[in-house]
Amino acid sequence: MNPVRSLRHLITDQDLSPNEIWKLFELTKELKESAPNKTFDLLRGKNLAMIFQKPSTRTRVSFEVAMNQLGGHALYLSSSDLQLSRGESIEDTARTLSRYVDGILARVFDHQDIIKLAKNSSVPVINGLSSDFHPCQALTDLFTIWEKRGTPHQCFGKGLSVSFVGDGDNNVTNSLLLLCARLGINLKIGCPAKYKISQGILDLAKSDILKNKVKIEIFSDPREAVKDVEVIYTDVWVSMGRKDEKERIETLSPFQVNKKLLSFAKKGAMVMHCLPAHRGQEIVDEVIDGPNSIVFDQAENRLHVQKAILTFLLKA
């Protein structure tokens, strides 16, 4: 196995500079447009270990297919496939897997597990989702908006406002905020006070917010949150394993993305959802299946963005 030059990890979107993000987007566009369903040789002979503490449709399939299309190989490893289930430490797992593979993708419950993997790995570690962040999703989200708007990247953030409505205190919102701040995009968050984005995330993004003069606004009224925006984004209200389902649904019900809420946004506003969707809760059928929805284009782009991420991190 050839050593990877200049070891890099993708733990949060702040691990990438704005210039690197745009290079990733340009590579994504090139890979998507040049040859759909074609296998490239960019990662021939490379192997990716995929650790899944949590199951996933899009993360698993997109990364597995991405490695295949790039000429490499992916190994799916659930917790029961590893000695983690028998008490082996995250640190030792990272050190061992690093001797076998060229990269590690991990989808975990606790964000600290990703940090431990990266600290003890000698190959790139990619955060496929953790309790705090979902960087691959946020990169896909903003690539999809850029693709749909068709503007040069120098003009991308100008006049663009994105609204996230629903649970403001989750990994998708956190990564979206960090990436919007890094790329100079205004973000409006509509959420109940009980589920507001944490001050810690705002502090983490503070330097980018100030540097790029980004406006981050938080609203308790969903109509104000989507007023005149170009993009409305939502996510599930109840994550897997949560025990407060009934209370959360009741509290978040005013933030449902439906036709009435959509009417307060700009005409033709794009609607996004990272999936899986709980139809009838955070979003209704007539919106997710309607003409404003770019949800399944967004889902497809997970594959293409993942190919660019893998190429960026693993290609020696």
HUFEN-V348688 format. One record per residue. PHI is phi in degrees with one decimal (999 if undefined). Layout:
BEGIN
phi-><PHI,PHI>
END
This chain:
BEGIN
phi-><999,-76.7,-67.0,-81.0,-72.9,51.9,-57.5,-130.7,-120.6,-121.4,-101.1,-135.9,-66.9,-76.3,-77.2,-117.0,-76.2,-54.7,-63.0,-67.1,-62.5,-67.9,-64.2,-61.7,-64.7,-64.6,-66.0,-57.9,-60.0,-64.2,-65.8,-70.3,-84.5,-72.3,-159.2,-56.5,64.3,-93.7,-87.2,-101.2,-109.7,-62.5,-123.9,-58.2,82.6,-89.5,-127.2,-117.7,-86.1,-115.8,-91.4,-122.7,-79.1,-119.6,-70.0,-160.6,-82.7,-69.8,-65.1,-65.0,-66.5,-65.7,-70.8,-66.5,-67.3,-59.2,-61.1,-62.6,-68.9,-90.9,90.5,-104.8,-139.0,-117.7,-113.6,-81.8,-131.0,-79.1,-56.6,-72.8,-82.4,-113.8,-72.1,-55.1,-69.7,-111.7,102.0,-65.3,-74.6,-58.7,-60.6,-69.7,-62.1,-64.1,-63.1,-72.0,-60.4,-60.0,-79.9,-108.4,-124.6,-99.6,-166.0,-129.1,-104.8,-136.3,-118.2,-130.1,-77.8,-100.0,-58.4,-61.7,-65.0,-65.4,-63.0,-63.8,-59.5,-65.0,-66.4,-112.6,-100.1,-102.0,-127.8,-59.2,-114.6,-115.7,-80.8,-86.5,147.7,-139.0,-60.0,-104.3,-142.4,-140.7,-62.5,-65.3,-66.8,-63.0,-61.4,-64.5,-59.4,-75.5,-61.7,-63.1,-62.8,-60.6,-61.2,-71.3,-75.1,67.7,-101.5,-60.2,-64.3,-64.6,-105.7,-57.2,-80.8,-70.7,76.2,-91.8,-124.4,-111.9,-119.6,-110.3,-122.7,127.3,-80.9,-81.3,-119.0,-141.1,-65.9,-67.4,-61.1,-58.9,-68.4,-61.1,-63.2,-59.4,-75.8,-60.9,-62.2,-67.7,-101.4,78.3,-112.1,-71.5,-130.3,-111.7,-114.0,-105.6,-159.4,-68.3,-55.9,-67.8,-121.5,-87.1,-58.9,-75.1,-62.6,-60.8,-69.9,-61.7,-65.2,-62.4,-90.9,-56.1,-63.5,-69.5,-60.0,-70.1,-61.1,-96.9,53.3,-84.0,-101.8,-109.1,-121.7,-120.4,-123.9,-89.8,-102.0,-61.5,-66.4,-67.6,-66.6,-103.8,-59.6,64.1,-87.4,-95.5,-137.8,-115.9,-126.2,-140.7,-147.4,-59.4,-87.7,-123.2,-76.8,-57.7,94.9,-75.7,-105.5,-105.4,-57.7,-60.6,-63.7,-64.9,-62.5,-64.6,-69.8,-91.6,-55.3,-66.5,-99.6,-62.2,-86.8,-132.0,-63.2,-64.1,-64.6,-60.2,-66.6,-85.5,-84.1,-61.1,-60.6,80.4,-55.3,-81.0,-113.2,-125.6,-156.2,-80.4,65.0,-72.7,-100.6,-98.9,-60.1,92.4,-104.1,-75.1,-152.0,-105.3,-56.2,-67.2,-93.0,-66.5,-101.2,-88.9,-68.7,-84.0,-75.7,-119.3,-61.1,-84.8,-65.8,-58.8,-64.6,-61.1,-67.4,-54.3,-61.3,-71.6,-65.3,-60.6,-61.4,-67.8,-60.7,-62.0,-62.5,-61.2,-88.2,-104.4,-73.6,-84.5>
END
